[in-house]
Amino acid sequence: MPLPPGDLLAELLGTRGRLIVASNRGPLAFEADPDAPAGLTAGRGSGGLVTALAGLGRLAPVTWVAAALSAGDRLAARVMTEHDGALGALDGAGDRAVADRVAALVAESLPGQDLRLAYQVLPEEVYRGYYHAVANPFLWFLQHQMYALPYGPNVDAALLDAWRTGYRPANAAFARAVVRAAEGVERPIVLLQDYHLYLAAPEIRARRPDATILHFTHIPWPAESQWQVLPQGLRRAICESLLACDIVGLQTDRYAGHFLDTVASFVHDARVDRDGRTIRWRDRRIRVRSYPIAVDPDRLQVFSRSPAVEDRHARLAARLERVGRPALIVRADRIEPSKNALRGFLAYEELLRRRPELRSATRFVAVHAPTRMELPDYVAYARAVREVVHRINGMVDPDKQPIWLYDGSDYAMVIAALRAADVVLVNPVVDGMNLVAKEAVLVGERDPALILSETAGAAEQLAADALPVAPADVIGTADQLERGLAMERAERRARLRRMRAAVRDQDLAWWLNRQLRDLAAVRRGELPPSRRLRNTLREVEAVTE
Amino acid sequence: MPLPPGDLLAELLGTRGRLIVASNRGPLAFEADPDAPAGLTAGRGSGGLVTALAGLGRLAPVTWVAAALSAGDRLAARVMTEHDGALGALDGAGDRAVADRVAALVAESLPGQDLRLAYQVLPEEVYRGYYHAVANPFLWFLQHQMYALPYGPNVDAALLDAWRTGYRPANAAFARAVVRAAEGVERPIVLLQDYHLYLAAPEIRARRPDATILHFTHIPWPAESQWQVLPQGLRRAICESLLACDIVGLQTDRYAGHFLDTVASFVHDARVDRDGRTIRWRDRRIRVRSYPIAVDPDRLQVFSRSPAVEDRHARLAARLERVGRPALIVRADRIEPSKNALRGFLAYEELLRRRPELRSATRFVAVHAPTRMELPDYVAYARAVREVVHRINGMVDPDKQPIWLYDGSDYAMVIAALRAADVVLVNPVVDGMNLVAKEAVLVGERDPALILSETAGAAEQLAADALPVAPADVIGTADQLERGLAMERAERRARLRRMRAAVRDQDLAWWLNRQLRDLAAVRRGELPPSRRLRNTLREVEAVTE
């Protein structure tokens, strides 16, 4: 990941400045371990957000505010310092040992970074309301259009209570932590992450009017009609809190448009300039911009050749050879209703009905990670997926079954399968971005065809060379599977080359630099230079019949 | 219903012209009855569309094209004439007797109308695909946001087959019937009704380029992101077929905006002027306008004093007196998931929890019509509603139970309950217009407070004086029930007076005249004069906190 231009960072941060990042999950997950030095060990935090931001400290000095999620995190949090000098307040030798251990673990797990962690311990009942009632599932379901609106959401006493005693106080705690982290920093730059932190900006703005604040939403921002079913109090609190930022960042131009419409509908005293992507509200000007999140191509390249991946790739290759190396369709995702595995398998079933010879001439590898199994909706969805897979596979020898399931919590297996794919199926109902599509483009070794939902954020960049599908379209998905399997290698290669160039070009450094450049412009009182992206989906609309 | 200005009709229709209306359901439902003259009897067709249009023939000469839905309809259809002279082709004395009987039944059931019926017999398998697979449930579910998108819709082989062999041919049959009805009519005026007939306009346009065509959608037009999950082929066929009209009419400005956005997204060669509500497409100009459908106040007034209503009103009043005349909350709708009875009862349950004394001091009368019980989703929803009602009512004496259920297929009972209401609850998840809200405003005798979903079309006209609720907001709905019950009579009266004026002013004649005036303007090459409506919802956004 190339560094951002030094003068840009110098302009933004000065000599003593730090970027202040806040997100629910931090870059390291600490674990209490009585056998480890100071009783602590650590691994990389999981999830796309952490993966995207984990290299940030190599580019600039960063203080990262996050929630302490485990006993290990809470142990580490006690000794974390948000600003120079706080270490002096540590309580004796025990804390000192823990502090040294935390520093060592950071240096070891995220080498070469100027990174300070400021994990926040939230009371258990606050965290429960904030995370387990409001953020997941309520906001996640709403923003991924996962509710059957006649039944959900129910804005009942339990949800409002979780909002008041969980989501609001958690956001206030994050805001205070950011303010502490910004002590001694002139004109701090604050990067708030995702739907967990919609309400944090106003308190930061109030206490640090000199701050420049950008909030970035990693998940979709749905049409304002999705928000319209919610009480005014909730939808306005979310919109108005985001308007305390200087820049509101979304994954795509489409979501940026939805956000502008949502504010226009529900914040009556806001003046929305949809074309200029600017909102005037209470004497301030807020910019709305798109920053499509990306992968780190070099890092992925190295990982895709790691022993762990090579091992899984060799085993998958051997298994495929045993059955005559059939053509390989791959999907890799969590078993999350928004990812649409169900219709993906129904489409494959339709294809096998149409072309029975493909039952032996293809395999469908699904690298599936279970997720959120505490939610009944997820359990029911996983069961529905399992039933369709059983129906398609029948009772034959596992190698002869057309669908092979692998454990997707093993990231090396994900990359190994994507390396071996002839066709990759990414058909979410709706998805903020979908990084699997971008990973598939980078690591595929057999010039795979990419079948991509028009409703994935990635479609704005990739649809022109992918094979687009509408997510509800089982037959169209079967058609594209058939087309992808039949496509000449030369055409697949040409398409892949263009997609690969786009993904390499608009990488993680580009994603971050676009934000930093806009922040610098805002601070100079100028227009943020980031323009609308080329929308490849629009071309597809024009071409396909 | 006052007549439209004669010069407007004369301009539109000339001396020999007729309005040509096409809708799935016609104004009369014929029944085969061996004991009746010519084996036929007839009743008024059901549904809001037919109610709205049934008086049309008093205003202008009308030919009405509809589908033959029953054996009686099919019997009548054989002898129906779409243009003068066809009667001569009747097959002998039997047909002549049926033709005379149909004419007599029309004259008797819809007196004072110059109305010709042209019912179309569709092959059973065509009707099944058109009506039972595509229109209901697919389009109805999609446009009312009733799908949980991870599970539905599934655009599978069965749906595509129904589209190709049902919906398309049915629309083609309607188009041909309209063309036949327009034979001998110069510059015919064609009024296409609702989501059953999205595809009819192109063939009419091709065969009668001199026609002026208006399509009116009675149900909601959802945000374009709802349409985005569908295959390009489907969503473009719908949009482009509607663009063969001169005017596309929707219930509200909000839906008109959604339609403009949908076309902008999915018809790449259309130029959409959102503010001017105009679309340029293939050298034609299409106007998009809102025509909020209405009730006929005079007719409703007469009906509300009819013996049938008086009888039910007296019985309800007596039952209420027996338990000390508690305050009365009323809802009246089909048990249709989009009508949101479930959350309505949950809100009442919340209110009774909060204010236990209201268990005896109020009654909640739900006048509920079962509907579409052939669809599993409807059966499941009705069961969920029943369970909540049982839970709230408990096992006491029926009169002491807080919720009283009545059969909503008895329209006289609906009006009787609305007359007696102190509070009327209309809280649909989403609704094209909702005429119950307007009926309640006209017939209420105790100055009822109207609680109204912001997502009902009627909210654009009534929200400023109704008590608005967001449909997912169980707590907010409980709050408004409490507020409505506690509101001073004087305030209720003042609000009701303003709402009543709006409903009386924008009545069914106004609804039709707005369309005729716009059609006349389009034919003169002018801008349709109908303007955006005053959006009372916008005021509520500004005021409520």
Chai-1 contact restraints between the chains, C-beta under 6 A:
chainA,res_idxA,chainB,res_idxB,connection_type,confidence,min_distance_angstrom,max_distance_angstrom,comment,restraint_id
A,Q145,B,L149,contact,1.0,0.0,6.0,A-B,restraint_1
A,M146,B,P150,contact,1.0,0.0,6.0,A-B,restraint_2
A,A148,B,A148,contact,1.0,0.0,6.0,A-B,restraint_3
A,L149,B,Q145,contact,1.0,0.0,6.0,A-B,restraint_4
A,L149,B,V429,contact,1.0,0.0,6.0,A-B,restraint_5
A,P150,B,M146,contact,1.0,0.0,6.0,A-B,restraint_6
A,P150,B,P337,contact,1.0,0.0,6.0,A-B,restraint_7
A,P150,B,V429,contact,1.0,0.0,6.0,A-B,restraint_8
A,P153,B,A472,contact,1.0,0.0,6.0,A-B,restraint_9
A,N154,B,V474,contact,1.0,0.0,6.0,A-B,restraint_10
A,V155,B,A472,contact,1.0,0.0,6.0,A-B,restraint_11
A,V155,B,D473,contact,1.0,0.0,6.0,A-B,restraint_12
A,V155,B,V474,contact,1.0,0.0,6.0,A-B,restraint_13
A,D156,B,V474,contact,1.0,0.0,6.0,A-B,restraint_14
A,L160,B,I475,contact,1.0,0.0,6.0,A-B,restraint_15
A,A223,B,A223,contact,1.0,0.0,6.0,A-B,restraint_16
A,A223,B,S225,contact,1.0,0.0,6.0,A-B,restraint_17
A,S225,B,A223,contact,1.0,0.0,6.0,A-B,restraint_18
A,Q228,B,T455,contact,1.0,0.0,6.0,A-B,restraint_19
A,V229,B,A470,contact,1.0,0.0,6.0,A-B,restraint_20
A,V229,B,P471,contact,1.0,0.0,6.0,A-B,restraint_21
A,V229,B,A472,contact,1.0,0.0,6.0,A-B,restraint_22
A,L230,B,A470,contact,1.0,0.0,6.0,A-B,restraint_23
A,L230,B,A472,contact,1.0,0.0,6.0,A-B,restraint_24
A,P231,B,A470,contact,1.0,0.0,6.0,A-B,restraint_25
A,P231,B,D473,contact,1.0,0.0,6.0,A-B,restraint_26
A,P231,B,G476,contact,1.0,0.0,6.0,A-B,restraint_27
A,Q232,B,T544,contact,1.0,0.0,6.0,A-B,restraint_28
A,H268,B,E541,contact,1.0,0.0,6.0,A-B,restraint_29
A,H268,B,A542,contact,1.0,0.0,6.0,A-B,restraint_30
A,P337,B,P150,contact,1.0,0.0,6.0,A-B,restraint_31
A,V429,B,L149,contact,1.0,0.0,6.0,A-B,restraint_32
A,V429,B,P150,contact,1.0,0.0,6.0,A-B,restraint_33
A,T455,B,Q228,contact,1.0,0.0,6.0,A-B,restraint_34
A,A470,B,V229,contact,1.0,0.0,6.0,A-B,restraint_35
A,A470,B,L230,contact,1.0,0.0,6.0,A-B,restraint_36
A,A470,B,P231,contact,1.0,0.0,6.0,A-B,restraint_37
A,P471,B,V229,contact,1.0,0.0,6.0,A-B,restraint_38
A,A472,B,P153,contact,1.0,0.0,6.0,A-B,restraint_39
A,A472,B,V155,contact,1.0,0.0,6.0,A-B,restraint_40
A,A472,B,V229,contact,1.0,0.0,6.0,A-B,restraint_41
A,A472,B,L230,contact,1.0,0.0,6.0,A-B,restraint_42
A,D473,B,V155,contact,1.0,0.0,6.0,A-B,restraint_43
A,D473,B,P231,contact,1.0,0.0,6.0,A-B,restraint_44
A,V474,B,N154,contact,1.0,0.0,6.0,A-B,restraint_45
A,V474,B,V155,contact,1.0,0.0,6.0,A-B,restraint_46
A,V474,B,D156,contact,1.0,0.0,6.0,A-B,restraint_47
A,I475,B,L160,contact,1.0,0.0,6.0,A-B,restraint_48
A,G476,B,P231,contact,1.0,0.0,6.0,A-B,restraint_49
A,E541,B,H268,contact,1.0,0.0,6.0,A-B,restraint_50
A,A542,B,H268,contact,1.0,0.0,6.0,A-B,restraint_51
A,T544,B,Q232,contact,1.0,0.0,6.0,A-B,restraint_52
